[in-house]
Amino acid sequence: MARGFELFFSISLLLALLGLCKGSTIGVCYGRNADDLPTPDKVAQLVKQHDIKYLRIYDSNIQVLKAFANTGVELMIGIPNSDLLPFAQFQSNADSWLKNSILPYYPATKITYITVGAEVTESSDNSSSLVVPAMQNVFTALKKAGLHKRIKVSSTHSLGVLSRSFPPSAGAFNSSHAHFLKPLLEFLADNQSPFMIDIYPYYAYRDSPNNVSLDYALFQSSSEVIDPNTGLLYTNMFDAQIDSIYFALMALNFRTIKIMVTETGWPSKGSPKEKAATPDNAQIYDTNLIRHVINDSGTPAKRGEELDVYIFSLFNENRKPGLESERNWGLFYPDQTSVYNLDFSGKGVVDMTDSNVTSLNGTTTTWCIASTKASEANLQNALDWACGPGNVDCSAIQPSQPCYEPDTLLSHASFAINSYYQQNGATDIACSFGGNGVKVDKNPSYDNCVYMTTGANKTAATNTTAISSTPSSSTQNEAIAWVPSFLLMTLLPTLLTLKNL
């Protein structure tokens, strides 16, 4: 009995730690509001061919569920708004649906999420009151089948669920949705389900181009937007919109609910007035989005926080109403040819680093220091942010450490700004600091104070006398990734021994 318990405990511990290595993920939405789409079987082949591992569909179509059996692709399925009433009215309806439409195909088809309703606050049929009762009935049906911990239940929302989203720290839910949101958030918190949000920086730019720059919407901004309440710096609209949700949740004291982006993307074609809807912009947005997500960089308010994101959409959908852009969000045409090239590994991102200066081995070598024109207030803000939310190790500029002298704000800020710049890919964006950072090709290191360069894990060997500080998120991720491998090596002999007893 004791040996059996030890075996069970060892396996459980190992599996739990392996779960820590999941990281952020990228999926794709598979809408079918179009003519001449390929059959689900061919779609499954296309998805596998492009190494897409997560897919969202908007119903529980049997042909789709069959097509993705034994593919390893994880599916998010949905209950449309039009079906909410029967699911909310009677538990038996949810039980029958699960029994007849889901269980025959599970677990061969890997279903991990069920969305109950979609953007109900945007619909005109006042169906929001049906969402939570329907979610509860679906959850109860899953619990009866023993699947409530394997398949999570939630509902998707548009950014319109907020009454305010700027600055991000002032994010607040619309009070007119309080009757619906409070029980929904309680359900999510109780069952460890994510808050699902559909986010489109494209619309923010299209509808307000004088206030939102195209580069800011495309992850290409060379300057930051500063949240005046927190001092956090935002280099893209996506992060700002995500953080507005985080702050809205915290304002209601829901601090443990994770966020999942169930739709985002950029159209490749639009009406004459939609000049930003081009294949090039769509490729830039999606490529930079993928890189941003899979790096597990998180957002300014949630550094290192994992974030699962679904790109909208797999195909152009010609039956969608509205402006021309509504029919052109797809990665593929119905004939399965690509609208534009996209690398889901994140390696196909355009290199945004300055390549004018090269070292002897041909690699880019630049540093970023504080501008001599920056005010003391701006230098202090840059120093405080880099050493705080920016996760820079600033111990080398503490008293008695190698970079403390000269004891000036300009010198200390330069060290911190450069460290942040190097830790974040040595990009123009990472050097901006609201215009207070300046890129240089001359090494600013002096005496025993060595300035970090891209790829360095520590400032330099000569700076290692500095007092250790909190590790960066990347270091923590590396440590987490190493733990399961170590435990596997140490536990494997025990497991084999117990097996042979």
N, C-alpha and C positions, 0 to 999 in steps of 0.2 A: 504493500500500500504506500509506504514511504517513497519507494523508488518510483512508483507511478506518479505520485504528486510532484516529485523532483523533476521528472521528465516533462510533465505538464507545465510546471512553472518555468522551466528553461525555455521551452518552445514558445510559451506565451510572451515571455520577456523579449525574446529575439524578434518575434513578429511585431510586437509593439514598437520596438526601436526601429525596425525596418520601415514602419509606417511614417517615421519622422523624415524620411528621405524623399518624400513625394515631390516637393517643390511646386512651383507655379506651373500651370499647364495652359496650353493653347488648344482650343477646339474650334469647330466651325458649325454654323447653323445651316440645316438642310431644309429650306422651305420648298414647297412644291406648287406654288401658285403660278404655274406656267404651262405652256403648251410644249409638246415634243421633248419633254425631259427624258433622259435615259431611264430604263427600268431600274428598280431598286437593286437588282443583282449587279448591274453594270456600275451603279453608283458605289456599291460596296467595293468593287474592284478599283474604281477611281480613287476612293478614299484611302485604300490600302496602298495603292501605287504612290501616293503622295505622303505617306506616313502620317496621316491624320488619325490621331488616337482617341479623339473625343468629338462627339457629334450631338447636336441638339436637333430634335424634330418637334413639331408642334402638335402632335397627336399620338396615337398608339397604333398607327397603320400596321396591319398584320403582315403585309408584304414586305414592308421595311424591316420589321422585327425579324422575319424569317431570313431576309437577305444578309443581315449582320450577325447571324448565328455563327459562333466559332471563328469570328474574325479578330477578337480581342479588342475591338473598338468599343469604348464605353458610351452608352447612349443616355441622353437626357430626353425623356418623353414628356408629352404634355396633355393636359385636359383643357380643351378650348373653352372660351367664355360661354359659348352657346350650350355647353354641356354641364355647366356649373349647377343649375337648378336640381336635376335629379341626384347629383352627388351630394348636394347639401341637404336635400329633403330626407333621404332614407339611407341608413347604413347598409341595407341589403343591396342597394344599387352599387355602392363602392365594392362590396364583397363580390358581387357577380362579375363586375368589370375586371377585378384583379384575377378572379378564378378563370374567366373565359378568354380574356384578352392579353394577360401578362404572364401568368404562371406557366402556360403551355410552352412558352419560348424562353423562359428563364430557368437556369442561369446560362444556357448556351449563348443567348444574347445578353450581354452584360449591361443591365439597366442599373444606373446608379442614382438618378434623380427623377422625380416626377414634379413637373410644374403644374400647379392647379390655378388656371386662369392666367391671362397675360395682359399686363398693363391695364388692369380693370378701371383704374381711375381716369383713364383716357376714353373709356367707352361711354356711349350715350344711353346704355340700357340699365344703368344703375345696378350693376351686378356685384359691386364691391362687398355688399353685405352677405353674399353667398360664399365668398372665398374661404374664410376661416372655417365655417361649418363643413364645407367640402374637404378642406385640408385635414380636418380632424377625422372625418369618416374614412378618407384614404389612408391616413396614418393607422387608424384602428384596424382596417383591413390588412395592412402590412404586418401589424403586430400579431394578428391572429395567425398569419402565415410564417411568423418568425423572421420577417425581413425588414423590420422597422429600423434596424441599425445598419443595414446594408444599402437600403434605398432611402434617400432623404427626400422629404417633401417640403416644397416651398412654392412661391409665386413670384412672377417677374413684374417689374415696375419700370416706368419711364422716369426721367429726371424731373418730370412735372409733379412728382409726388412731393417735391420740396417747394416751399414757399420762398426760400432764399438759398442761393448756392454760392454767392460771392460777398465778401471773401470766404474762403472755405471754412474758416473757424466760426463763421456765423450761419453755417448750414442749419436749416430747420425744416421740419416736416410741415406740410400745409395743414393747418388746424381743421380745415373742413373734412380731412380724411381721418381725424382722430378716432372716430367710432370704429373704423376698419383697421387702422394701423396698430393701435394698442394691443388688441388680442392677437393680431398677427405676429407682432414682435415678441410677445410673451410665448407664443407657440414656437417660434424659431429658437428663442433662448432655451426653452425647456428641452428641445429635441436636437440641439446642436446642428440646426439647419442654417444655411447661409441666407443672407438678404440678397436677393437677385435684382440687379439693376441693368437697364439698357442705356448705354451712354454713347452719344454721338457728338464729338467735337465739331464734326462737319456742319451740323445745324447751327451751332453757336457762331461759327465763322460766317456761314451763309446769311444768317439773319441779322448779324451785327458786325460787319466787316470793319467798321470804324473803331470798334472797341476790342475786337479779337483779331490778332494778326494771323495770317495764313501759316507762318512758320511756327507760331505757338500752338496751333491746332495740329500741325504735322510732326511734332516732336523735333523741330529744327530751330527753335528759337535760340538766339545768341544772347538773350537777356532774360532776366527773371522778373516775375510778378511777385511782389512782396505782400504777404498777408500782414496788415498793420497790427492785428491783435496778437499774433504769435511770433512774427518775425520770420516765419517759414518762407522759403523761396521756391517758387514754382516755375519750371521751365517748359511746361506743357499743360494744355487744357485738360487732358485725360486725368492726370494726377489731381488737379484742382477739383474736378468734379467728383472723383472718388473720395477725396478727403472731406468734401462737403457732406457726403453721406455719413462718413465716420463721425464727424462732429455732430450731425443731426441725431445719430444713434446715441452718442455720449450725452447729449443734452437731455435725453429721456432716460439716462442711466442704463442703457443697454450697451455695455462695454465688451461683451464677450462674443457678440454676433459677428461672424465673418461676412465679408462681402464677396459676391461673385458677379462678374460682368457677363451677362447672358447674351448681349448683343453689342457689337461695336464694329465700325468699319468706315469705308469711304466709297462713294459712288464713282464709277469710271466714266460716266456720261450724264449730261443733264440738259436742261432747257437752255436757251441762249443767255438767260440771266444767271444761270448756275455755272459760272466760268471756272470755278475751282473743281468741278466734277470732271476729272480727266484720268486716264489710265496711269499717267505718271504720278499724280498726287495720291491715287488709291494705292499704288505700289509703295510709295514712300511711307504713307501712314501705316499700312499693314506691316511692312517690314520693320519699321522702327518700333511699332507696337510689340511685335513678337520679341524683338531684342530686349525691349524694356521689361517685358513680363518674365521671360525665361531667365533673366539675370537675377531674379528674386531681389531686385533693388527696393521694391515697395514704393511707398509714396513719402513725401516730406513728413507727414504726420505719423506714418507707420513704416519706418525704415525696416527693410528686411522682411516685411509681412508678405506671406504667400498670397497670390491672387490668381484665380482661375478665370480665363477670359475666352469668350466665344466670338469669333469673327463672323459677321453677317455680310455675305451669305455664300453658300456653295455655288449656286447658279443665279444668273439673271432671271428674273421672274416677270414675264411680259404681261401677265394678267393683273398686275397690281395697279390700282388707280393712283391718281395724283400726278405730280410733275414727272418729267422724263427721268429724273434721277431715281425715283422710286422703283423703276424697272431695271436698274443697272448697278446693283450692289454686288453682283456675283463675282466669284473668282474664276468661274468657268462659264462658257456658253453651253447651251443644251447639247451641242455636238461633242462636248467634253474637251474642247480646246481651251487653252488658258486665255483669259482676258488680259492678264499680265503675269509675268513670272513672279513667283513668291516662294521663298525658302522657309519652310516651317521650322528649320533648325535654328534660325536666327543668325546664321553665318553670312547670309546674303545682304547684310545691312551695308549701306553706303558708309564708307569711312569718313567721319566728319573731323578727323584730327588734321592739324596743320602739318603738311609734309614739306614745307620749304626748307626746314633745317634737318640735316641728316648727320648721323654719327659715322664713324669709320666703317662700321659694319652695315651701313645702309638703313638702319632703323631710325624712326623719328625720335628726336630728342629735343623737347622743349620744356620750359618751366613756366609757372604762373606765379607772379608776385603782386603785392599790393601796389596800386597806383600812388605815386607821390602827390597826385592832385586830389586824392580822396580826403574827405573831411575826417576828423577824429571820430565823430559819431558813426560814420559809415565804416571806418576801420574797426571800431569796437563791435559793431553789429556783425561784421563779417567774421571776426575772431570768435565771438560768442557762438555764432551759428555753426561754424566749422568744427569747433571743439565740443559742441553739444549735439544737436540733431544731425550734423554732418558726419558724426562718428569718426572724427580725426583724432589720432593719438597726439595730444598736445603736451605730453609730459616732458618733451625735450626743451620746451621753452619755460619750464619752471625754474625757480632759483636753484643755483648750483649745477644745473644741467647744461649740456654743450651748446644749446641755442638760446640760452637766456640773455646773454650779452650780445649786442647792445640792448639794454632794457628799454626799448622804445616800442610804441604801439605799431609803428610801421614795420619794424623788423619781425615782431611776433605775428602780426597779421599775415605777413608775406609767407612765413613758414607754414602757418595753418592753411592759408589759401592754396599754396602749392601742394600740400599733402592731400587736400580734398580733390584738387585737380587731377593728380596722378591716380588716386584711388578710384576715380570715376572715368577712367578711359582717356584722360588728357584731351578732352574735347573742348571746342570753343565754348559750349554751354557751361561746362564745369569750371571754366576760368572767368566767367562773366562777373558774378557777384554784384549784379546791378551796375555794371560799368566800373567797378572798383578793382577789378583784376586785370593784369596786363601780362600777355604772353611774351617771353623772352627766349632767345637762343643761347644766352650766356649763363653758364652754371652759377647760381647765386650762392653756392656753398662757400663756407669760409672756416678757417681753422679746423676745429673738430666738429663743426656743425655741418652735416651733410644733408642736402635737400633730396627728398625722395624723387625717384624717376619711375615712369610707368612700369608696372609689373613687379616692383620691389615689395616684399612683404613687410619690411621694416624700414625705417627712415635710412639707416645705414649702420654698419658695424660700430662706428665710432659714437653712435647715439644710443647704444644699447644699455648704457648706464642709467638711462632715464627710467623713472618709476613707471611700472606697468600700469596700464589703464584698461578700461572695458574693451574687449575685442570688437572689431568691426563685424557687421552682419556676415560678410563673406567668410571671415575666419570662423565664425560660429557655424556657418553652413558646412564648411569643410570638416569641422570637428564632428558635427552631427553625422555627416556622411561616412566618417571613419569608424564611428562607434559600432554600427552593426557588423562591419567586416571583422573588427577585433573580437566582438562577442561570438561571431560565428566560428572563428578559429578556436576560441577558448572553450566554447560550449560543445563543439562537434565531438571531441573525444568522449565527453560525458554522455552525450546522446547515444553514441555508438555503443558505449559500454552498457548503458541501461537497456538498449535494444537487445543486446546479446545475453542479458541475464535471464 
